């Protein structure tokens, strides 16, 4: 707990930095006594020229800068077309109010450039805008490196991004798609120097964006606003490297941007676990293609899911990754926009892992130790083609299409032992499995948008189709030894599976203004989801395939949903409120060829919604949202067939499942003090799911598990995230602290007995980084994550563990063109649940030489200098806890060469590699070329 107390103490120290003593005011006029409206008054500290305050004059030419502590300052007054004027202030003048009276500015015949201090971020309604030029990065840094410096944004080791506590789902470039919806491709391949602003917001659905009425469907999105010299020119880079143990890396990217064209290409290949794509590219279309083994140790049966084949973590093992793609955004005419992209990736993963899994029983634990050795190869092709037609000022059509095709091959040798509650070996299992298959998916959406002549009146319609098909073959050879019975169960089996799904959807919406800033919206949505799952099992006897009619089955599911609704929206001052109510009535039908089992269920549910956004001022906003939804069970959950292809884990579907009803409440708050550069992000989310579907597990006398999905009374889940950032000028350091909390309360079935449970996971993070240093960057950070799970039935089943991580990073300019860098990550996994601490340190270092005015660089790097890297992953689930240790690359050295491609205005601004870097993290001098003050927040 001492780490928590330290964090809280630092928070208190940071907040104590605010002082509120005096107000500086004055009146700005021209030489003819006319008041200058919108003139800028900027207050700087005399000691270091850092920004201390900011104000604009009102309609009477008056300004006020409140809450100024006594000290020595100078005040810069500016207005377009007038000479700047500076007023010096010393601490003796601060005795209550500081009234400077009337100050006259002189007309300027020649305007000289002036350097001003720009606030690092601002709020524009529901968008947070970071000035990327303020957060300086090292030469050849990527957008990912830039994002790591921005307050409120976290970048994990695997490249995933969270902003204000939420996962970032999409990264745009100048408001346009960049290789579909994979954030990693943009952040890992675009240079940080190309970015002017980073905009973070919740991207609404097409319908909500057009009508202005919230529907609860949002994606946390980042938009990269490029600098002018990158909006029109060619830029990119080539990076190649070779290392010890036959390791290598190669990557090339080229971008050609102009006002009406964005064209980008990417090619990469490496065997050092550097992936330029996320799991969504590895599996193809989300939830649509791919297949994975399911269950615990021993044989696995392939299921159509959105997971990775074999369940392996692509960050572990030895991975060879290949990727290539092209992205195009083009204005075909004044009324037609085109987006197209193609992306290919291959992931070749050799894995070896040891898994310790503890299954919960009411009277103790069953332990399973498994060794798994194998290989997985996946080839994926993804293509998008989108059109936007602006027929006229009143009508617009969008047509979006996506195609995915993937081929996958997985094989593994597994050995597992299961130890019962009494501590004795109950069974062991040896399995060889080989799975091959392919999947294909198409998604198309058509949108029609119409605005009437009457302001606020609109009509919106959409229609879509989503089809997915997958075929795979699973070969399993398994031997299970039942120790107490002194017998063995042999399995030599082939599964041929064919899965197909089609989703048809459509909706219409009409919005009518009913007063000033008041609107009524009427909606109707219809969807039809059809799924078919065909499983043919064959026992291999004497080399012959013998059809197994007991396991083979075919199941069909058809779900039709109707959803009429109405909502009311009004805007008054700082408040934007939306209240809605929908009624969903749906029918679920299912049938299997195994029996006369028929599913025919009707669901009816009122689904209210509420959204309230409060714009407190230019630097604060607050947002509340409530939404509800009806979620039908999946086809595998309903399928009543017995699946015992894994002899240690039998799965049986439940045709009696009801649909879940989910209620979600969320709120977020953001505030930024542009004078002290202090910001606070806060996010809270809570959801209650009635008829929550969970997996009930039962173990027999041989500790063989049978899993069946069942409905529970309900489950409550909540999460919160708070982030605080503030520069401490006296020690030239920026402090970032944060905390996240997750709480879940519900019902779980342990060996056939239901019991209440709750999980309480909480984490804390601290980051210290230096500012205003031209030669050295320092960054210290710590993270502490606590995982706790409690059960009402038996306190002895409670689980908890602590994960700690400490990191140190430094980059040092040792002389002209030479740079030295080092990083250390120290990881501690506590001994609870797994018997021993797991502690290791990863130390990396590099030496870099810039060439030819920073056009190129040569880098020598050494990874895992101490040879301690360990692939470890711990998870807590409702029914079990698990630790997985897998193989990693380990220590290696590498020499790499990078060449930057620049043209146009960007080439002229490339720098000489010896230009002193401006202060980092809390504002730097910037010239805008026209003597204008920084614009006020919008």
FENVEN-V761619 format. One line per field, one symbol per residue. phi: phi as a letter, one per 20 degrees, with the letter a starting at -180 (. if undefined). A space follows every 50 residues. Layout:
phi->???
//
This chain:
phi->.fffffffffgffffffeccccdecacdcefdmefeenfddddcfffcme fdabbdfefdmecbdeldfgrdccdddbbgncffcdcecdfffecnedde mecddefdfceefcecddffbbdclededeefffefcfgmfeggffffee fndcdefenfccclndfeebcdclmdfclmdefffffedefffeeecddd befefgfffeendfcneccfcddeeffgfdfbrdbracccbccfllebbb bbcbccdbgdbccccccbbacdmedebdffefdnfgmdcobbfcnefnfc dfcfbddegmmfeffdmddddcbbaccccbefafdcdccbbcbdbccdde cbbdcdcdeecfdqcddcdcdccabcccdcccccbcccdefafdcbcccd cbcccbccbcbbdccccddfffndfdacbccdccccabbbbccccccccc deffgnebcccbbbccdccbcbcddccccdeeffelccddccbcddcccb bcddbabcbcdcfcqflcbdcdcbccbcddcccdcddceedlmdedfdff efaccccccdcdbeabbccbcbledccccbbccdcbcdcbbcefbegcdb cdccbecfbbbbddefafcbbbcdbcbbbddefefffefffeddfefebe dcfcfefdfedddccbbbcbbcefeeleccdcbcbbbcdflgeceeccde femeeddcfcedfrbdcbbbbccccbedffdlcddccabccccccaccdd lndebfbbdcdbccbccccfclcedcdcbdbbccdddccccffbffegca bcdcbccccbcceeagmdcccbbcdddcdfegmcnbfccbcddcbbccce cllmfbbdcdccdlgeldgcecbdcddfdacbccdcfcfnfadbdcccce dcbmffffdfndmcfgefgdnbocfbddncmeffffge
//
